Amino acid sequence: VDEEYSGYGHKIIQSSDGLYTIAGVTKKLGNDWWDLWMVKMDFSGNTIWEQVHTMSHIAINNWYYVDIAPTLDGGYICVGPTDQYGLDMDAILIKFDADGNIEWNQTYGGKDQDIGLSVVQAKDGGYALLGRSNSYGNGLFDFFFVKTDSIGRSPLFPGKQ
C-alpha cells in the first residue's frame, strides 16, 4: 500500500556542480505537520537524492515560504518558520551537508511570530537571514534581520537548539 503525500517546492537553486536543488514542504496525508523536503536533480529531471526531514518537533508551516541558498562548503542553508515551541512561531535556520543531511539547526525569535523568509551566507562564513516579526516594535509586522556566525549563533538571539 503506497502512502499518499501532499507537498510542493518553494525554491530551486543551481548547485556548484551544475545540478539543481529544490527545497519545499511535504506532508503525509492525515498528519497535522509539514516536513521539510529537499531533492537534487540532474538536467533531465532525474533524482540524484531526496531527503524528507520528518521532524514533528519542528513543524514547518506550509503556508510560509522556505528559502534555500548554497554554502561555501558545498552544502545548503535553509530558513523558514517553525512552531516547535508552542503557539508562537520562530524563524529556523537549518544547515545541510552536500547530500541534504542536517548538520545543525537554530531558532530565532521572541514571544510572538518571527518568520524567516530569506537567507544568504556572508563572506565571513556566517549567515544573514531576513524575515518579519510581530514580537518587537509597533504595528502588525516589522523588519526582522539576524546575522549569525558559521554555526548559527547570534548574540541577539541565544536560540533554542
C-alpha positions as CSV (number, residue, x, y, z in Angstrom):
1,V,0.0,0.0,0.0
2,D,1.5,3.3,-1.1
3,E,1.4,6.2,1.4
4,E,0.0,9.4,0.0
5,Y,1.7,12.7,0.4
6,S,0.9,16.3,-0.4
7,G,3.6,19.0,-1.0
8,Y,5.2,21.5,-3.2
9,G,8.6,23.2,-3.9
10,H,9.3,26.7,-2.7
11,K,12.7,27.4,-4.3
12,I,15.2,25.9,-6.8
13,I,18.9,26.8,-7.0
14,Q,21.6,25.6,-9.2
15,S,24.4,24.0,-7.2
16,S,28.1,24.5,-7.7
17,D,28.2,21.1,-9.6
18,G,25.6,22.5,-12.1
19,L,22.8,20.3,-10.8
20,Y,19.5,21.6,-9.3
21,T,18.5,21.5,-5.6
22,I,14.8,22.2,-4.7
23,A,13.5,22.9,-1.2
24,G,9.9,22.7,-0.2
25,V,7.5,21.1,2.1
26,T,5.7,17.7,2.2
27,K,3.0,16.2,4.3
28,K,1.8,12.7,4.8
29,L,-2.0,12.9,4.4
30,G,-3.6,12.7,7.8
31,N,-0.7,14.4,9.6
32,D,-1.0,17.8,11.2
33,W,2.5,18.9,10.4
34,W,4.5,19.6,7.3
35,D,8.1,18.4,6.9
36,L,11.0,19.9,5.1
37,W,11.6,18.3,1.7
38,M,14.7,18.6,-0.4
39,V,15.6,17.0,-3.8
40,K,18.7,17.2,-6.0
41,M,18.0,16.6,-9.7
42,D,20.1,16.4,-12.9
43,F,19.4,18.3,-16.1
44,S,16.9,15.7,-17.3
45,G,14.9,15.8,-14.0
46,N,16.3,12.5,-12.7
47,T,16.5,12.4,-8.9
48,I,20.1,12.3,-7.6
49,W,19.0,12.3,-3.9
50,E,15.9,13.1,-2.0
51,Q,15.5,13.9,1.7
52,V,12.4,14.3,3.8
53,H,13.2,15.6,7.2
54,T,10.4,14.2,9.3
55,M,10.7,16.4,12.4
56,S,7.4,16.6,14.1
57,H,9.0,18.7,16.8
58,I,10.0,21.2,14.0
59,A,6.6,21.7,12.4
60,I,7.3,23.6,9.2
61,N,4.2,25.6,8.4
62,N,3.1,25.0,4.8
63,W,1.7,28.5,4.1
64,Y,5.0,30.2,4.7
65,Y,7.9,30.2,2.4
66,V,11.0,28.1,2.8
67,D,14.2,29.6,1.3
68,I,17.5,27.8,0.5
69,A,20.9,29.0,-0.5
70,P,24.2,27.3,-1.3
71,T,27.0,27.4,1.3
72,L,30.7,27.8,0.8
73,D,31.4,24.1,1.8
74,G,29.1,22.8,-0.9
75,G,26.1,22.3,1.4
76,Y,22.9,24.3,1.8
77,I,21.4,26.7,4.3
78,C,17.6,26.8,4.7
79,V,15.3,29.2,6.5
80,G,11.6,29.0,7.3
81,P,9.1,29.2,10.2
82,T,8.7,26.7,13.0
83,D,6.2,26.4,15.7
84,Q,8.1,23.7,17.7
85,Y,8.0,25.6,20.9
86,G,4.2,26.3,21.2
87,L,1.7,28.6,19.6
88,D,4.2,31.3,18.6
89,M,6.4,30.9,15.5
90,D,10.1,31.4,15.3
91,A,12.5,31.6,12.4
92,I,14.5,28.4,12.0
93,L,17.9,28.2,10.2
94,I,18.9,24.7,9.2
95,K,22.4,23.7,7.8
96,F,22.6,20.7,5.4
97,D,25.7,19.0,4.0
98,A,26.1,18.4,0.3
99,D,23.8,15.3,0.4
100,G,21.0,17.0,2.2
101,N,21.7,15.7,5.7
102,I,21.1,18.0,8.6
103,E,24.3,19.3,10.3
104,W,22.6,21.7,12.8
105,N,19.6,23.9,13.3
106,Q,19.0,27.1,15.3
107,T,15.8,29.1,16.0
108,Y,15.4,32.9,16.5
109,G,12.5,34.9,17.8
110,G,10.6,36.4,20.6
111,K,7.2,36.0,22.2
112,D,5.1,36.2,19.1
113,Q,5.5,35.4,15.4
114,D,9.1,35.7,13.9
115,I,9.3,34.3,10.4
116,G,12.4,33.7,8.4
117,L,11.9,34.4,4.7
118,S,15.3,34.7,3.0
119,V,18.9,33.6,3.8
120,V,22.4,34.1,2.4
121,Q,25.9,33.1,3.5
122,A,28.0,36.0,4.4
123,K,31.7,36.4,3.3
124,D,32.8,35.7,6.9
125,G,31.2,32.3,6.8
126,G,28.2,33.2,8.9
127,Y,24.6,33.7,7.7
128,A,22.2,36.6,7.3
129,L,18.5,36.0,7.5
130,L,15.7,38.3,6.7
131,G,12.1,38.0,7.8
132,R,9.2,39.6,9.6
133,S,8.3,39.8,13.2
134,N,5.5,41.0,15.5
135,S,7.4,40.2,18.7
136,Y,9.0,43.7,18.7
137,G,8.1,47.2,17.9
138,N,4.7,48.6,16.8
139,G,2.3,47.6,14.1
140,L,1.4,44.2,12.7
141,F,4.8,43.1,11.4
142,D,8.3,44.7,11.4
143,F,11.5,44.0,9.6
144,F,13.4,41.1,11.1
145,F,17.2,40.7,10.5
146,V,19.6,38.3,12.1
147,K,23.4,37.9,11.5
148,T,25.0,34.7,12.8
149,D,28.3,33.0,12.9
150,S,29.1,29.9,10.9
151,I,27.1,27.6,13.2
152,G,24.1,29.8,13.6
153,R,24.9,31.6,16.8
154,S,23.7,35.2,17.2
155,P,24.4,37.4,20.3
156,L,20.9,38.9,19.9
157,F,19.2,35.5,19.9
158,P,20.8,32.8,22.0
159,G,18.3,30.4,20.2
160,K,16.9,27.1,21.0
161,Q,18.8,24.2,19.5
